Amino acid sequence: RKTRTKMNVYLFLGFVLFAYAAYVYIRKIEKANQQEKNIRSVLNIGESKGELSAKKWRYFEIMRIIKLSHNVRLFRFKLNNPKSTLGISAGKHIRVGYINEANNAVLAKTYTPTSKLDQRAWFDLVIKRYDTGGVSEHLFSLSEGDEVLCRGPTGKFKYAANTWQTLGMIAGGTGLTPMLQLIRVILGNQKDRTEIDFVFCNSTEDDIILKDELDQLESEHPNQLRLHYVVSAVCI
């Protein structure tokens, strides 16, 4: 009988300890969730995912990561509605960022989507990694399935078809992205007869990103698009 009494006491104490541990764990989760809600509120982060907003940061999932060169990657982001587009116009950009845990602030940078403006279900960003670039370093540390914050569109440039007879463009490296966006818009509009001379500068031939895509656009529109590749060093 004494042995049974001891066992009952041990069981009771075990139950109390288990209940206390569960209580502490639940309170910890609730506190973390509340802190996240507070951070979302302070940083103006919306609940909806995969839907671009000019007023609120929203999370977008990385669908694919494609290596374009040793320090450039193409990131493909998923839209919440597979039938929807990103919802930006020519000459517009989006802000991409993440929460810096050191000060609970959004560290962000502006990028120009390179996918077609009428692309549904996803959009692409071409991003170069800089050793001192917080956002690019963070993005390069992520994997497919991870999420980043986006907000937009932003930018004051407005394009109207046939504003110019010939449009000259010059860019280097990932500075290609706003040019490619506008090239797509012009060539995608059969009523737009604007001709484009694009000078694309890079360190070496291996650094020329999206060259196959550019060459294909030129071959499909030889009377409108003329590409001029410039490199500062020759690969041997």
C-alpha positions in Angstrom: 0.0 0.0 0.0 2.9 2.4 0.8 4.5 1.6 -2.5 1.3 2.4 -4.3 0.9 5.6 -2.4 4.5 6.6 -3.5 3.7 5.8 -7.1 0.6 7.9 -6.9 2.6 10.8 -5.5 5.3 10.4 -8.2 2.6 10.3 -10.9 0.9 13.4 -9.5 4.2 15.3 -9.4 5.0 14.1 -12.9 1.6 15.3 -14.1 2.1 18.7 -12.4 5.6 19.1 -13.9 4.3 18.1 -17.4 1.4 20.5 -17.0 3.7 23.3 -16.0 6.1 22.6 -18.9 3.2 22.6 -21.3 2.0 25.9 -19.9 5.4 27.5 -20.2 5.7 26.3 -23.8 2.3 27.5 -24.8 3.0 30.9 -23.2 6.3 31.1 -25.1 4.5 30.4 -28.4 1.8 32.9 -27.6 4.4 35.5 -26.7 6.3 34.8 -29.9 3.1 35.0 -32.0 2.2 38.3 -30.3 5.7 39.7 -30.9 5.4 38.7 -34.6 2.0 40.4 -34.8 3.4 43.6 -33.2 6.3 43.5 -35.7 3.9 43.0 -38.6 1.8 46.0 -37.4 4.8 48.3 -36.8 6.4 47.4 -40.2 3.1 47.4 -42.0 3.3 43.8 -43.2 0.0 42.5 -44.7 -1.5 39.1 -44.0 -2.1 38.2 -47.7 0.7 36.5 -49.4 1.7 36.6 -53.1 -0.3 39.8 -53.8 1.6 43.0 -54.5 0.5 46.1 -52.5 1.9 49.6 -52.7 1.0 50.3 -49.1 1.9 47.0 -47.3 4.8 44.6 -47.3 3.7 41.1 -48.3 5.5 37.8 -48.4 6.2 36.1 -51.7 7.5 32.5 -52.0 10.6 31.7 -54.1 9.6 29.1 -56.7 12.9 28.7 -58.5 16.5 29.9 -58.3 18.5 29.8 -61.5 22.2 30.5 -61.7 23.0 32.9 -64.5 26.7 33.6 -63.6 29.0 33.3 -60.6 27.4 36.2 -58.8 24.0 36.6 -60.6 20.8 34.6 -59.9 17.3 34.6 -61.4 14.7 34.4 -58.6 11.2 33.3 -59.6 8.4 34.3 -57.2 5.0 32.7 -56.8 1.8 34.8 -57.1 -1.1 33.8 -54.9 -3.5 33.6 -57.8 -2.3 31.5 -60.7 -4.5 33.6 -63.0 -3.2 36.9 -61.9 -0.3 39.1 -63.0 2.1 41.1 -60.8 0.2 44.2 -61.8 2.9 46.7 -62.7 3.3 48.9 -65.8 6.4 49.6 -68.0 9.1 51.5 -66.2 8.0 50.4 -62.7 9.9 48.5 -60.1 9.2 46.8 -56.8 10.9 46.9 -53.4 12.3 43.6 -52.0 13.4 43.1 -48.5 13.6 41.2 -45.2 13.3 41.9 -41.5 16.6 42.8 -40.0 16.4 41.2 -36.5 19.0 43.5 -35.1 16.6 46.5 -35.2 13.3 44.9 -36.3 13.3 47.0 -39.5 12.8 46.1 -43.1 16.0 46.3 -45.0 15.0 46.7 -48.7 16.3 47.4 -52.2 14.5 48.2 -55.5 14.5 45.7 -58.4 12.9 45.6 -61.8 11.0 42.5 -62.8 12.4 40.9 -66.0 9.4 38.7 -66.8 6.6 39.9 -69.2 4.2 42.3 -67.6 1.3 40.0 -68.6 3.0 36.9 -67.1 0.6 35.0 -64.9 1.2 33.0 -61.7 4.8 34.2 -61.2 7.4 36.9 -61.8 11.2 37.0 -62.2 13.9 39.1 -60.6 17.5 39.0 -61.8 19.7 39.9 -58.8 23.5 40.4 -58.5 25.2 39.6 -55.2 27.3 42.3 -53.7 29.6 41.6 -50.7 28.4 44.7 -49.0 24.8 44.4 -50.2 22.6 43.3 -47.3 19.5 42.4 -49.4 21.4 40.6 -52.1 23.4 38.6 -49.6 20.3 37.7 -47.8 18.5 36.6 -51.0 21.5 34.4 -52.0 21.3 32.7 -48.6 17.7 31.5 -49.3 16.4 28.4 -50.9 13.4 27.5 -53.0 10.3 27.6 -50.8 11.6 30.4 -48.6 9.8 33.8 -48.5 10.8 37.4 -48.9 8.9 40.7 -48.5 7.8 42.7 -51.5 6.0 46.0 -51.9 5.2 48.2 -54.9 5.0 49.3 -57.6 7.3 52.2 -57.4 8.9 54.5 -60.0 7.9 57.7 -61.9 8.9 56.8 -65.4 6.0 56.5 -67.9 6.2 55.1 -71.4 3.9 55.8 -74.3 4.1 53.9 -77.6 5.7 55.7 -80.5 7.0 58.6 -78.4 10.3 58.3 -80.1 11.3 57.0 -83.5 14.5 55.5 -82.2 15.3 54.8 -78.5 18.9 54.5 -77.4 19.7 52.3 -74.3 23.0 51.6 -72.5 23.4 49.4 -69.5 26.0 47.3 -67.7 25.5 44.0 -65.9 22.2 43.7 -64.0 21.4 47.2 -65.2 19.9 45.3 -68.0 16.7 44.6 -66.1 14.8 47.9 -66.7 15.9 47.9 -70.3 14.7 44.3 -70.9 11.4 45.2 -69.3 10.9 48.1 -71.7 12.2 46.2 -74.7 9.6 43.5 -74.0 6.8 46.1 -73.8 7.8 47.8 -77.1 8.3 44.6 -79.1 5.1 43.1 -77.6 3.0 45.9 -79.0 2.4 45.5 -82.7 1.3 49.1 -83.0 4.6 50.4 -81.4 7.1 51.0 -84.2 9.9 52.4 -81.9 13.3 51.2 -82.9 15.8 50.3 -80.2 19.6 50.4 -80.1 20.8 48.7 -77.0 24.5 48.9 -75.9 25.1 46.2 -73.2 28.4 46.4 -71.4 30.0 43.7 -69.3 33.4 42.7 -67.9 33.7 39.5 -70.0 31.5 37.6 -72.4 30.7 35.1 -69.7 29.2 37.9 -67.7 26.5 38.7 -70.3 23.3 37.5 -68.6 20.2 36.5 -70.5 22.1 36.7 -73.8 20.1 33.9 -75.4 16.9 35.7 -74.6 18.2 39.0 -76.0 19.5 37.3 -79.2 16.1 35.6 -79.7 14.3 39.0 -79.3 16.6 40.5 -81.9 16.1 37.6 -84.3 12.4 37.9 -84.0 12.4 41.7 -84.5 15.4 42.5 -86.7 13.9 45.7 -87.9 13.3 47.1 -84.4 16.0 45.8 -82.1 19.7 46.1 -82.6 22.0 44.7 -79.9 25.6 45.9 -79.3 27.6 43.8 -76.9 30.7 45.5 -75.3 33.2 43.7 -73.0 36.2 45.2 -71.2 38.2 41.9 -71.1 38.5 39.0 -73.5 38.2 35.4 -72.2 41.1 33.2 -73.5 
